């Protein structure tokens, strides 16, 4: 029966002639979503801090026969999110789909009693302010052009349930979930859909160095009712549906994507066998 994992070798949905901006597309989930959209026919602009990472993703997309552009950005700068959308519009001509996937786990492990106002400004600025402003600017461009577009934000299951030890991260992700429902209502009058995906821990480079043995992998997999670790393609396949025409009556929704973990607990916990998120990692 295999491992039950979704593999995106054959796209289920068509994105031919769609123009997409993926914020946080340099690696991990953002990269997987960008590549999945390109396989489905989209032309993609990817934005992140690291130019080298972006150039790799651009080359991967171009190898799929689609157009791609790299847009380096530091989203911690207050005016950067709006400027990014303007640059993307100048490059793409229009934005049909916006993916917000930027994030930072660098202050996840500091502990509640060690939180500072600088931590708050950093975490909420990067996660909440950036996603809100890119969403507003992209939606304005869609409205002005009469585009029934889609906006998708990658949040976290940590924003859906209490997440002790990660108070700022969880609160920021919860804010994104709330923004999703609110913007879904506001933008819906213009035919623009807004949704979110709240994944559990996904196997990316952020946690790969904590899964070096078969015992590590088995221990983490056992934490989920589906008995496997989440993969970036699981998120990408959900993103393909949520942003597609087939989901045209779906908006304001945050999709829990965590292998059934939410059904077994009212509180989000990292598997106790290891701490899967190394400090100081940023997308």
Buried (B, 14 or more C-beta within 10 A) or exposed (E): EEEEEBEBEEBEBBBEEBBBBBBBBBBBBBBBBBBBBBBBBBBBBBBBBBEEBBBBBBEBBBEBEBBBBBBBBEBBEEEBBBBBBEBBBEBBEBBBBBBBBBBBBBBBBBEEEEBEEEBBEBBBBBBBBBBBBBBBBBBBBBBEEEBEBBBBBBBBBBBBBEBEBBBBBBBBBBBBBBBBBEBBEEBEEBBBBBBBBBBBBBBBEBBEEBBEEEEBBEBBBEBBEBEBBBBBBBBBBBBBBBBBEEBEEBBBBBBBBBBEBBEEEEEBBBBEBBBBBBEEBBB
